[in-house]
Amino acid sequence: MEVAVSLVGSLVRAALPKLMQVINEERGNLKVDAGSIESELKLIQATILGTFATGTDISSPLQRECISQLRRLADEIEDCIDRYHVAKTSRRQFAREIAELKNRPQEILDKMERYIKLEASLLHSRTAASSTAAQEERLGSPDADPQHVHELLRVFLGTYDSKSRSAILHCLLYFCMFPRDHPARRNPLIRRWLSEGLVQRENDAVKNLEALIDRRIIDSIQVSNNGKAKRCQPHDGVMDYISDQSMSQNFMLSCDDGAARQVVEYVRRLSLHPATGGGRLILPENLSHLRTLAVFPAANYVAANFNLARFEVLRVLDLKECSHLGEEHLKAICDLLLLKYLSFGGSVGRVPRKIAQLRCLETLDMRRSETVTLYAEVIQLPKLKHLLGKFQLSKRDSSRSAIEKLRRFLTEQSNLETLSGFITGATQGFAQLVRHMKRLRKVKTWCDSTADAANLTHLLEAVKGFIRDGNQDLLTRSLSIDFQECSLPFPDNLQAPGSITSLKLCGNLSRIPDFVKQLNNIDELCLSSTNLSGDTILDGLRNLITLRCLKLAEDNLGPLDIRAGDSPGLERICLVGVQSLDIKIQAGALPRLVSLHLLCPALHLLPGSPGDIEIAHMAGLKQVGLHSGVERAIRNGWEAAATGHPNVPQVSFIPSP
């Protein structure tokens, strides 16, 4: 019951601020009716927290019905108000809908009163022993039986207050949206949580995910260069438990081959999973209240035939796995005015101007398309925060007058935080605009073979401004520049004092650029395809005392001789040699290292061998990663060295970098 109470409390809290906005902005009967609903919802919320929360975990049918109706009421209130704010309904129709909703809270309260009386009569028959019995055995693995999982979550959630507990429970149940063999990607997951309203701030979402991973409720499947989880999924036991909870609370509905896994009349979240038996998906008839739709591989043919217009209250649409979608589907999506999150997997060449209608859109992810042309209407979406893909501006919007108009908007109104990324080519475009996007925190660009000196100059000026502005705030900043195809050399003498957290450079260099040596507070650095020798790279990085994570990737990486005193703060290092890897790590070097990845199928180095790699002094070493193609003797040698290491680091074998 604790799960249900937390979920309902969160839903009511989402509806109340929107009711307050109506009360403050409207007048007459509409204002009075909205005020009445607000008061009744607060009363229901207080009753649930004061009564249901003191009961047992066994939910009666009446409990479940009360919870279900309250969830539905809160959803319909939110949808009603949101439709009005995007002009999908007139003020007269809005007032009529609010008047109809006014009587619903009292009906729920009446049912709750009956439950309270019934619960009171049953209290006398309950024994105190069940509430005071000590836990006799330690909590086991999250893969243990349901009782162990329940106890694990009870202890974990007991450290949170009511509001925080609601949020983290929602975040945990959200993993049911993904098939069991489909780990969730960290950043898209966090953005979906935010678009769903499960959490209000990105920092809270990050903390919730890290807490779930730290307590081994969620498993980190793949780790990024900076040590943070890149992909994650629940343990099997946790997945079983939250699936049962999701079903009992009607949190979401999943469908695979045959039919939905449960029969429900009111569907808020729908996840179409891969068909396992080759059957045709049978979907619920009424999807008019659908808030979230996610489609996974082998179910994409269904999405291609969806009538998207009927999902008018949709907020989250994840179609990144749907390769059969085209421009006509993207145009239809542009009529979903409440949409906040769109991940589109079809291959399209341009985003239609009609997307200007999506004024609530916060995330547009089109990374499955090769190159996408954008119109100014996309950049001018008032709530857009994350633009993901490989974009270029249309020719119409690349003129001098159009660029100037966009500059004014970006300087005064843009909320864009992630631009990952854009093409720097022969025409004007993003290179001229980036420095005016004052909220940017993550930038990625590809310099193609057509990039001329003028546009490259604009890009470098934007880079200098982005790095300089990093001194003015405490937020993380990430910059990625890929100039492999650029016909002009990257300027090694670029001066750009300032601060960024993460930097990735890909392309030929004659030496480490000056601006890299000047960076303050850099935490992560990735250099790839530079054709620099390993020792040249090390010499250029000696002053980066804050550097914690380093990745170097070359066709032939080396010679690289890491001595005591070289980058002593490094905790994670990943060295990739596509053909060869020539490296030495001397005794006393990299004393703080936690993760060592040496990814080369032709690796011939063994730890402890004279002149090769010393790891015995790395007291905190936890992970060693090798290419899965290394010879058996090398594999055995590293596993033996790990077994004999004081910290016994885990040795993993990775198919490719």
C-alpha positions as CSV (number, residue, x, y, z in Angstrom):
1,M,0.0,0.0,0.0
2,E,3.0,2.3,0.6
3,V,3.7,2.3,-3.1
4,A,0.1,3.3,-4.0
5,V,0.0,6.1,-1.4
6,S,3.3,7.6,-2.7
7,L,2.2,7.4,-6.3
8,V,-1.2,9.0,-5.6
9,G,0.4,11.7,-3.5
10,S,2.7,12.6,-6.4
11,L,-0.2,12.7,-8.9
12,V,-2.2,15.0,-6.7
13,R,0.8,17.3,-6.3
14,A,1.1,17.5,-10.1
15,A,-2.6,18.6,-10.5
16,L,-2.7,21.2,-7.7
17,P,-0.3,23.8,-9.1
18,K,-2.3,23.8,-12.4
19,L,-5.6,24.3,-10.5
20,M,-4.0,27.2,-8.6
21,Q,-3.0,28.8,-11.9
22,V,-6.6,28.6,-13.1
23,I,-7.9,30.0,-9.8
24,N,-5.4,33.0,-10.0
25,E,-6.1,33.7,-13.7
26,E,-9.8,33.0,-14.2
27,R,-13.0,34.5,-12.8
28,G,-16.7,33.7,-12.3
29,N,-18.0,30.1,-12.0
30,L,-14.8,28.8,-13.5
31,K,-12.7,30.2,-10.7
32,V,-15.2,28.9,-8.1
33,D,-15.3,25.4,-9.5
34,A,-11.5,25.2,-9.8
35,G,-11.3,26.3,-6.2
36,S,-13.7,23.7,-5.1
37,I,-11.8,20.9,-6.9
38,E,-8.5,22.1,-5.3
39,S,-10.0,22.0,-1.8
40,E,-11.4,18.5,-2.3
41,L,-8.2,17.1,-3.7
42,K,-6.2,18.4,-0.7
43,L,-8.8,16.7,1.6
44,I,-8.4,13.4,-0.3
45,Q,-4.6,13.6,-0.2
46,A,-4.6,14.3,3.5
47,T,-7.1,11.4,4.1
48,I,-4.9,9.0,2.1
49,L,-1.7,10.0,3.9
50,G,-3.4,9.8,7.2
51,T,-5.4,6.6,6.8
52,F,-4.1,4.4,4.0
53,A,-0.4,5.0,5.0
54,T,-1.1,3.4,8.4
55,G,-2.6,0.2,7.0
56,T,-0.8,-3.0,5.9
57,D,0.6,-3.7,2.5
58,I,-2.5,-5.8,1.7
59,S,-4.7,-3.7,-0.5
60,S,-8.5,-4.4,-0.5
61,P,-10.5,-4.1,-3.7
62,L,-12.0,-0.8,-2.3
63,Q,-8.5,0.6,-1.6
64,R,-7.4,-0.2,-5.2
65,E,-10.6,1.3,-6.6
66,C,-10.2,4.6,-4.6
67,I,-6.6,4.9,-5.7
68,S,-7.4,4.2,-9.3
69,Q,-10.2,6.7,-9.5
70,L,-8.1,9.4,-7.8
71,R,-5.3,8.8,-10.3
72,R,-7.7,9.1,-13.1
73,L,-9.3,12.3,-11.7
74,A,-5.9,13.9,-11.3
75,D,-4.9,12.9,-14.8
76,E,-8.1,14.3,-16.3
77,I,-7.7,17.6,-14.4
78,E,-4.2,18.0,-15.7
79,D,-5.2,17.1,-19.3
80,C,-8.2,19.4,-19.2
81,I,-6.1,22.4,-18.1
82,D,-3.2,21.6,-20.5
83,R,-5.5,21.3,-23.5
84,Y,-7.0,24.7,-22.7
85,H,-3.5,26.3,-22.4
86,V,-2.5,25.2,-25.9
87,A,-5.9,26.3,-27.3
88,K,-7.2,22.8,-28.0
89,T,-10.4,23.8,-26.2
90,S,-12.3,27.1,-26.0
91,R,-12.9,28.8,-22.6
92,R,-16.6,27.8,-22.7
93,Q,-15.8,24.2,-23.2
94,F,-13.0,24.4,-20.6
95,A,-15.5,25.8,-18.1
96,R,-18.0,23.0,-18.9
97,E,-15.3,20.3,-18.4
98,I,-14.2,21.8,-15.0
99,A,-17.9,22.0,-13.9
100,E,-18.3,18.3,-14.7
101,L,-15.1,17.4,-12.8
102,K,-16.3,19.3,-9.7
103,N,-18.5,16.5,-8.4
104,R,-15.9,13.7,-8.9
105,P,-13.8,14.3,-5.7
106,Q,-16.9,13.9,-3.4
107,E,-17.7,10.5,-5.0
108,I,-14.1,9.4,-4.2
109,L,-14.4,10.7,-0.6
110,D,-17.6,8.7,-0.1
111,K,-15.9,5.5,-1.2
112,M,-12.9,6.3,1.0
113,E,-15.2,6.8,4.0
114,R,-16.6,3.3,3.5
115,Y,-13.1,1.9,3.3
116,I,-12.1,3.6,6.6
117,K,-15.1,2.1,8.4
118,L,-14.3,-1.3,7.1
119,E,-10.6,-1.0,8.0
120,A,-11.5,0.0,11.5
121,S,-13.5,-3.1,12.0
122,L,-10.7,-5.3,10.8
123,L,-8.0,-3.7,13.0
124,H,-9.1,-5.8,16.1
125,S,-8.4,-9.0,14.3
126,R,-4.8,-8.2,13.3
127,T,-2.0,-9.3,15.5
128,A,0.7,-7.0,16.6
129,A,3.3,-9.7,16.0
130,S,3.4,-9.1,12.3
131,S,4.3,-5.4,12.8
132,T,7.0,-6.0,15.4
133,A,8.7,-9.2,14.3
134,A,12.4,-8.8,13.8
135,Q,14.0,-9.5,10.5
136,E,15.9,-12.7,11.2
137,E,18.0,-12.9,8.0
138,R,20.0,-10.4,6.2
139,L,18.8,-8.8,3.0
140,G,20.0,-10.8,0.1
141,S,20.6,-10.0,-3.5
142,P,17.9,-8.1,-5.3
143,D,17.5,-11.3,-7.3
144,A,16.1,-13.0,-4.2
145,D,12.5,-13.9,-3.6
146,P,9.8,-11.2,-3.6
147,Q,9.8,-10.9,0.2
148,H,13.5,-10.0,0.2
149,V,13.0,-7.5,-2.6
150,H,10.0,-5.9,-0.7
151,E,12.1,-5.6,2.5
152,L,15.0,-4.2,0.5
153,L,12.8,-1.5,-0.9
154,R,11.1,-0.8,2.4
155,V,14.4,-0.1,4.1
156,F,15.6,1.9,1.1
157,L,12.4,4.1,0.9
158,G,12.4,4.6,4.7
159,T,15.3,7.0,4.3
160,Y,13.1,9.4,2.2
161,D,10.4,11.9,3.1
162,S,6.9,11.4,1.6
163,K,7.5,13.7,-1.4
164,S,10.9,12.3,-2.3
165,R,9.6,8.7,-1.8
166,S,6.9,9.4,-4.3
167,A,9.3,10.6,-6.9
168,I,11.8,7.8,-6.6
169,L,9.0,5.2,-6.6
170,H,7.8,6.6,-9.9
171,C,11.3,6.5,-11.3
172,L,11.7,2.9,-10.3
173,L,8.3,1.8,-11.7
174,Y,9.2,3.5,-15.0
175,F,11.8,0.8,-15.7
176,C,8.7,-1.4,-16.6
177,M,8.4,0.6,-19.8
178,F,11.5,-1.2,-21.1
179,P,11.7,-4.9,-22.1
180,R,13.7,-7.1,-19.8
181,D,16.6,-7.5,-22.3
182,H,16.6,-3.8,-23.2
183,P,18.7,-1.7,-20.8
184,A,17.7,2.0,-20.5
185,R,20.1,4.7,-21.6
186,R,21.0,7.1,-18.8
187,N,20.4,10.5,-20.4
188,P,17.2,9.7,-22.4
189,L,15.8,8.1,-19.3
190,I,16.5,11.2,-17.2
191,R,14.9,13.4,-19.9
192,R,11.8,11.2,-20.0
193,W,11.4,11.3,-16.2
194,L,11.5,15.1,-16.5
195,S,9.0,15.3,-19.3
196,E,6.7,12.9,-17.5
197,G,6.8,15.2,-14.4
198,L,8.1,12.3,-12.2
199,V,10.8,14.7,-11.0
200,Q,10.9,18.5,-11.3
201,R,14.7,19.1,-11.6
202,E,17.5,17.3,-13.5
203,N,19.6,17.2,-10.4
204,D,16.9,15.3,-8.6
205,A,16.6,12.8,-11.4
206,V,20.4,12.2,-11.3
207,K,20.3,11.7,-7.6
208,N,17.4,9.2,-7.8
209,L,19.1,7.1,-10.5
210,E,22.5,7.1,-8.6
211,A,20.7,6.1,-5.4
212,L,19.0,3.2,-7.1
213,I,22.3,2.0,-8.6
214,D,24.2,2.5,-5.3
215,R,21.7,0.3,-3.4
216,R,21.9,-2.4,-6.1
217,I,18.3,-2.0,-6.9
218,I,19.2,-1.0,-10.5
219,D,22.2,-2.6,-12.2
220,S,24.7,-0.6,-14.2
221,I,25.1,-2.5,-17.5
222,Q,27.6,-0.2,-19.2
223,V,29.8,2.5,-17.8
224,S,30.9,5.6,-19.6
225,N,34.4,7.0,-19.6
226,N,33.7,9.2,-16.6
227,G,32.6,6.3,-14.5
228,K,28.8,7.0,-14.6
229,A,26.3,4.4,-15.6
230,K,25.6,4.7,-19.4
231,R,23.0,1.9,-19.6
232,C,21.1,0.3,-16.7
233,Q,18.3,-2.1,-15.9
234,P,16.7,-3.6,-12.8
235,H,17.8,-7.0,-11.4
236,D,15.5,-9.8,-12.2
237,G,14.0,-10.0,-8.8
238,V,13.3,-6.2,-8.7
239,M,11.9,-6.3,-12.2
240,D,9.4,-9.0,-11.1
241,Y,8.4,-7.0,-8.1
242,I,7.9,-3.6,-9.8
243,S,6.1,-5.3,-12.7
244,D,3.5,-6.6,-10.2
245,Q,3.3,-3.2,-8.5
246,S,2.9,-1.5,-11.9
247,M,0.1,-3.8,-12.9
248,S,-1.8,-3.5,-9.6
249,Q,-1.6,0.3,-9.6
250,N,-2.2,0.6,-13.4
251,F,1.0,2.6,-13.7
252,M,1.6,1.5,-17.3
253,L,0.5,-1.1,-19.8
254,S,2.9,-3.3,-21.9
255,C,2.0,-5.2,-25.0
256,D,3.8,-7.9,-26.9
257,D,2.6,-10.5,-29.3
258,G,-1.0,-11.6,-28.7
259,A,-2.4,-8.9,-26.5
260,A,-1.9,-6.6,-23.6
261,R,-0.6,-8.2,-20.5
262,Q,-3.7,-7.0,-18.6
263,V,-7.1,-5.8,-19.5
264,V,-7.6,-2.1,-18.6
265,E,-10.0,0.6,-19.7
266,Y,-7.8,3.5,-18.8
267,V,-4.3,3.5,-20.2
268,R,-1.9,6.3,-19.3
269,R,1.4,4.8,-20.4
270,L,1.8,2.2,-23.2
271,S,5.0,0.3,-24.1
272,L,5.0,-2.0,-27.2
273,H,7.6,-4.7,-26.7
274,P,9.1,-7.0,-29.2
275,A,6.8,-9.9,-30.3
276,T,8.1,-13.2,-28.9
277,G,5.7,-15.5,-30.7
278,G,5.3,-13.9,-34.1
279,G,1.8,-12.9,-33.3
280,R,0.1,-9.6,-34.2
281,L,-0.2,-7.0,-31.5
282,I,-3.7,-6.4,-30.1
283,L,-4.0,-3.0,-28.5
284,P,-6.6,-1.5,-26.2
285,E,-9.4,0.2,-28.0
286,N,-9.5,3.4,-25.9
287,L,-6.1,5.2,-25.9
288,S,-7.6,8.7,-25.7
289,H,-5.9,9.4,-22.3
290,L,-2.5,8.1,-23.4
291,R,0.3,10.2,-22.0
292,T,3.4,8.1,-23.0
293,L,4.0,5.8,-25.9
294,A,7.2,3.8,-26.4
295,V,7.8,1.4,-29.3
296,F,10.6,-1.1,-29.3
297,P,12.1,-3.2,-32.1
298,A,9.8,-5.7,-33.9
299,A,6.8,-3.7,-32.9
300,N,7.6,-0.7,-35.2
301,Y,5.2,-1.8,-37.9
302,V,2.4,-1.0,-35.5
303,A,3.6,2.5,-34.9
304,A,3.8,3.0,-38.7
305,N,0.1,2.4,-38.9
306,F,-1.0,4.3,-35.8
307,N,-3.5,7.1,-36.1
308,L,-1.4,9.5,-34.1
309,A,-4.1,12.2,-34.1
310,R,-6.1,10.3,-31.5
311,F,-3.3,10.7,-28.9
312,E,-4.0,14.4,-28.3
313,V,-2.8,14.4,-24.6
314,L,0.5,12.6,-25.4
315,R,3.5,14.1,-23.6
316,V,6.2,11.5,-24.3
317,L,6.7,9.7,-27.7
318,D,9.7,7.4,-28.1
319,L,9.9,6.0,-31.6
320,K,13.7,5.9,-31.9
321,E,13.5,2.1,-32.6
322,C,11.0,2.6,-35.5
323,S,13.0,2.6,-38.7
324,H,9.9,2.5,-41.0
325,L,8.6,6.0,-40.2
326,G,8.8,8.8,-42.7
327,E,8.1,12.5,-43.1
328,E,4.3,12.0,-43.2
329,H,4.5,10.5,-39.7
330,L,6.6,13.4,-38.5
331,K,4.0,15.8,-39.8
332,A,1.2,14.0,-38.0
333,I,3.2,14.2,-34.8
334,C,3.3,17.9,-35.1
335,D,-0.4,18.0,-34.2
336,L,0.3,16.6,-30.7
337,L,0.4,20.0,-29.1
338,L,1.1,18.8,-25.5
339,L,4.2,16.8,-26.6
340,K,7.3,17.4,-24.5
341,Y,9.6,14.6,-25.5
342,L,10.0,13.2,-29.1
343,S,12.6,10.6,-30.1
344,F,12.1,9.8,-33.8
345,G,13.8,6.8,-35.4
346,G,12.7,7.2,-39.0
347,S,15.1,8.4,-41.7
348,V,14.0,11.9,-42.7
349,G,15.9,14.7,-44.4
350,R,14.2,17.6,-42.8
351,V,12.0,18.7,-40.0
352,P,8.7,20.3,-41.2
353,R,8.0,24.0,-40.3
354,K,4.8,22.7,-38.8
355,I,6.8,21.7,-35.8
356,A,6.4,25.3,-34.6
357,Q,3.1,24.1,-33.2
358,L,4.9,22.0,-30.5
359,R,5.4,24.9,-28.1
360,C,5.7,22.5,-25.1
361,L,8.5,20.4,-26.7
362,E,11.6,20.1,-24.5
363,T,13.5,17.3,-26.2
364,L,13.9,16.5,-29.9
365,D,16.0,13.4,-30.6
366,M,16.7,12.5,-34.3
367,R,20.0,10.8,-33.9
368,R,18.9,7.8,-36.1
369,S,18.8,10.1,-39.2
370,E,22.1,10.7,-41.0
371,T,21.8,14.5,-41.6
372,V,18.7,16.6,-40.9
373,T,17.9,20.0,-42.2
374,L,16.2,22.3,-39.7
375,Y,14.1,25.5,-40.2
376,A,14.4,28.4,-37.8
377,E,11.0,27.3,-36.3
378,V,12.7,24.4,-34.5
379,I,15.4,26.6,-32.8
380,Q,12.7,29.1,-31.8
381,L,10.5,26.6,-29.9
382,P,10.2,28.4,-26.6
383,K,10.7,25.4,-24.2
384,L,13.2,23.4,-26.3
385,K,16.1,22.3,-24.1
386,H,17.7,19.3,-25.8
387,L,18.3,19.1,-29.6
388,L,20.0,15.8,-30.5
389,G,21.1,14.7,-34.0
390,K,23.3,15.9,-36.8
391,F,21.6,19.1,-38.0
392,Q,22.2,21.9,-40.5
393,L,20.1,25.0,-41.1
394,S,18.0,25.3,-44.2
395,K,19.3,27.7,-46.9
396,R,16.4,30.0,-46.3
397,D,17.4,30.4,-42.7
398,S,21.1,30.8,-43.5
399,S,20.9,34.3,-45.0
400,R,22.3,37.2,-43.2
401,S,19.0,38.7,-42.2
402,A,17.6,35.3,-41.0
403,I,20.7,34.8,-38.9
404,E,20.4,38.2,-37.4
405,K,16.7,37.5,-36.5
406,L,17.7,34.2,-34.9
407,R,20.5,35.9,-32.9
408,R,18.0,38.2,-31.2
409,F,15.7,35.4,-30.3
410,L,18.5,33.2,-28.9
411,T,20.1,36.0,-26.9
412,E,16.8,36.9,-25.2
413,Q,14.6,33.8,-25.2
414,S,16.4,30.5,-25.9
415,N,16.3,27.7,-23.3
416,L,18.5,25.4,-25.3
417,E,20.9,23.5,-23.0
418,T,22.1,20.6,-25.3
419,L,23.0,21.1,-28.9
420,S,24.5,17.7,-30.0
421,G,25.1,18.5,-32.6
422,F,25.4,20.5,-35.8
423,I,27.5,20.6,-39.0
424,T,30.0,23.3,-39.7
425,G,30.2,23.6,-43.5
426,A,30.2,26.1,-46.3
427,T,27.1,28.0,-45.4
428,Q,26.2,30.1,-42.5
429,G,24.3,28.5,-39.7
430,F,24.9,27.2,-36.2
431,A,28.5,28.3,-36.1
432,Q,27.3,31.9,-36.1
433,L,24.6,31.3,-33.6
434,V,26.1,29.1,-30.8
435,R,27.7,31.9,-28.9
436,H,24.3,33.5,-28.5
437,M,22.8,30.5,-26.8
438,K,23.5,31.5,-23.2
439,R,22.1,28.4,-21.5
440,L,24.1,25.9,-23.5
441,R,25.8,23.2,-21.4
442,K,26.6,20.6,-24.0
443,V,27.8,21.3,-27.6
444,K,28.9,18.9,-30.4
445,T,29.9,19.8,-33.9
446,W,31.2,18.1,-37.0
447,C,33.4,20.1,-39.4
448,D,32.9,18.7,-42.8
449,S,35.1,19.0,-45.9
450,T,33.2,22.1,-47.2
451,A,33.9,24.2,-44.1
452,D,35.6,27.4,-45.1
453,A,37.9,29.7,-43.2
454,A,35.2,32.2,-42.3
455,N,32.8,29.6,-40.8
456,L,35.7,27.9,-39.0
457,T,36.6,31.3,-37.5
458,H,33.0,31.8,-36.3
459,L,33.1,28.3,-34.8
460,L,36.3,29.0,-32.9
461,E,35.0,32.3,-31.6
462,A,31.9,30.4,-30.3
463,V,34.2,27.8,-28.7
464,K,36.2,30.5,-26.9
465,G,33.0,32.1,-25.6
466,F,31.6,28.8,-24.5
467,I,34.8,28.0,-22.5
468,R,35.1,31.5,-21.1
469,D,31.6,31.5,-19.8
470,G,32.4,28.3,-17.9
471,N,34.2,30.5,-15.4
472,Q,30.9,32.3,-14.6
473,D,28.9,29.3,-13.3
474,L,29.3,26.0,-11.5
475,L,27.4,23.9,-14.0
476,T,29.0,21.2,-16.0
477,R,30.0,22.0,-19.6
478,S,30.8,19.5,-22.4
479,L,32.4,20.3,-25.8
480,S,32.9,17.8,-28.7
481,I,34.6,18.8,-32.0
482,D,35.0,16.3,-34.8
483,F,37.3,17.7,-37.6
484,Q,38.3,14.5,-39.2
485,E,36.8,15.5,-42.6
486,C,37.8,19.2,-42.4
487,S,40.2,20.3,-45.1
488,L,41.6,23.1,-43.0
489,P,44.0,22.3,-40.1
490,F,42.8,22.8,-36.5
491,P,44.6,25.8,-35.1
492,D,47.0,24.6,-32.4
493,N,47.6,28.1,-31.1
494,L,44.0,28.7,-30.2
495,Q,43.8,30.7,-26.9
496,A,40.7,30.0,-24.9
497,P,41.2,30.4,-21.2
498,G,38.2,29.3,-19.1
499,S,36.5,26.2,-17.7
500,I,34.7,23.1,-19.1
501,T,34.2,19.8,-17.6
502,S,34.5,17.5,-20.6
503,L,36.3,17.9,-23.9
504,K,36.4,15.5,-26.9
505,L,38.6,16.3,-30.0
506,C,38.6,14.0,-33.0
507,G,40.9,14.7,-36.0
508,N,44.5,15.3,-37.0
509,L,46.6,17.5,-34.7
510,S,50.3,18.6,-34.9
511,R,50.4,19.0,-31.1
512,I,48.1,19.4,-28.1
513,P,46.3,22.8,-28.8
514,D,47.2,25.6,-26.4
515,F,43.6,26.0,-25.3
516,V,43.5,22.5,-23.9
517,K,46.5,23.2,-21.7
518,Q,44.7,26.3,-20.3
519,L,41.5,24.6,-19.2
520,N,40.4,25.0,-15.6
521,N,38.5,22.2,-13.8
522,I,38.5,19.8,-16.7
523,D,37.4,16.4,-15.5
524,E,37.2,14.3,-18.7
525,L,39.3,14.4,-21.9
526,C,39.0,12.2,-25.0
527,L,41.4,12.5,-27.9
528,S,40.9,10.3,-31.0
529,S,42.4,9.9,-34.4
530,T,44.9,12.7,-33.7
531,N,47.9,10.8,-35.1
532,L,50.0,12.1,-32.2
533,S,52.4,9.9,-30.4
534,G,51.6,8.9,-26.9
535,D,54.5,10.7,-25.3
536,T,53.5,13.9,-27.2
537,I,50.0,13.7,-25.7
538,L,51.4,13.1,-22.2
539,D,53.7,16.1,-22.5
540,G,50.7,18.3,-23.5
541,L,48.6,17.2,-20.5
542,R,51.0,17.6,-17.6
543,N,49.4,20.9,-16.4
544,L,45.9,19.5,-16.2
545,I,46.0,18.7,-12.5
546,T,42.2,18.3,-12.2
547,L,42.0,15.7,-15.0
548,R,40.2,12.5,-13.7
549,C,39.2,10.6,-16.8
550,L,41.3,10.2,-20.0
551,K,40.6,8.3,-23.2
552,L,43.0,8.1,-26.1
553,A,42.1,6.3,-29.3
554,E,44.4,5.9,-32.3
555,D,45.0,3.3,-35.0
556,N,48.5,2.8,-33.5
557,L,48.7,4.3,-30.0
558,G,52.2,4.7,-28.6
559,P,54.9,4.8,-27.5
560,L,53.3,5.8,-24.2
561,D,55.5,5.7,-21.1
562,I,53.6,6.7,-18.0
563,R,55.9,7.5,-15.1
564,A,55.3,8.4,-11.4
565,G,54.1,12.0,-11.3
566,D,52.4,11.9,-14.7
567,S,48.7,13.0,-14.3
568,P,48.6,11.8,-10.7
569,G,44.9,12.6,-10.3
570,L,43.8,10.2,-13.0
571,E,41.2,7.7,-11.8
572,R,40.0,6.2,-15.1
573,I,42.1,5.7,-18.2
574,C,41.0,4.1,-21.5
575,L,43.6,3.4,-24.2
576,V,42.4,2.2,-27.6
577,G,44.8,1.0,-30.2
578,V,42.9,-0.3,-33.3
579,Q,46.0,-2.0,-34.7
580,S,48.6,-1.7,-31.9
581,L,49.1,-0.5,-28.4
582,D,52.6,0.3,-27.1
583,I,52.3,1.4,-23.4
584,K,54.3,1.2,-20.2
585,I,53.0,2.0,-16.8
586,Q,55.9,2.2,-14.3
587,A,55.8,1.4,-10.6
588,G,54.3,4.3,-8.6
589,A,52.4,5.8,-11.7
590,L,48.7,6.5,-11.5
591,P,48.3,5.7,-7.8
592,R,44.6,6.8,-7.7
593,L,43.5,4.7,-10.7
594,V,40.2,2.9,-10.3
595,S,39.6,1.8,-13.9
596,L,42.1,0.7,-16.5
597,H,41.0,-0.2,-20.0
598,L,43.5,-1.4,-22.7
599,L,41.5,-2.1,-25.8
600,C,43.5,-3.6,-28.6
601,P,43.0,-7.1,-30.0
602,A,46.8,-7.4,-30.6
603,L,47.7,-6.5,-27.0
604,H,50.8,-8.4,-25.9
605,L,51.4,-6.7,-22.5
606,L,51.1,-8.4,-19.2
607,P,51.0,-6.8,-15.7
608,G,54.1,-7.3,-13.6
609,S,56.4,-8.1,-16.6
610,P,59.6,-6.1,-16.6
611,G,59.2,-3.0,-18.6
612,D,55.5,-3.5,-19.2
613,I,52.7,-2.5,-16.8
614,E,52.8,-2.3,-13.0
615,I,49.4,-2.4,-11.2
616,A,50.3,-3.8,-7.8
617,H,50.6,-0.3,-6.3
618,M,47.2,0.8,-7.5
619,A,45.4,0.2,-4.3
620,G,42.0,1.4,-5.5
621,L,41.9,-0.5,-8.8
622,K,38.5,-2.0,-9.3
623,Q,38.1,-2.6,-13.1
624,V,40.3,-3.9,-15.8
625,G,38.9,-3.9,-19.4
626,L,40.5,-5.8,-22.3
627,H,39.5,-6.3,-25.9
628,S,37.6,-9.6,-26.3
629,G,40.0,-10.5,-29.1
630,V,43.1,-10.8,-27.1
631,E,45.0,-14.1,-27.1
632,R,44.2,-16.7,-24.4
633,A,47.6,-16.3,-22.8
634,I,47.1,-12.6,-22.3
635,R,43.6,-13.1,-21.0
636,N,44.9,-15.7,-18.4
637,G,47.8,-13.5,-17.4
638,W,45.6,-10.5,-16.6
639,E,43.0,-12.6,-14.7
640,A,45.8,-14.2,-12.6
641,A,47.3,-10.7,-11.9
642,A,43.8,-9.5,-10.8
643,T,43.3,-12.5,-8.5
644,G,46.6,-11.7,-6.8
645,H,46.0,-8.0,-6.5
646,P,45.1,-6.7,-3.0
647,N,41.8,-5.2,-4.3
648,V,41.0,-8.1,-6.7
649,P,39.8,-5.9,-9.6
650,Q,37.1,-7.3,-12.0
651,V,38.5,-8.2,-15.4
652,S,36.0,-7.8,-18.3
653,F,36.4,-8.4,-22.0
654,I,34.8,-5.9,-24.4
655,P,34.0,-6.7,-28.0
656,S,34.8,-3.2,-29.3
657,P,35.7,0.2,-27.9
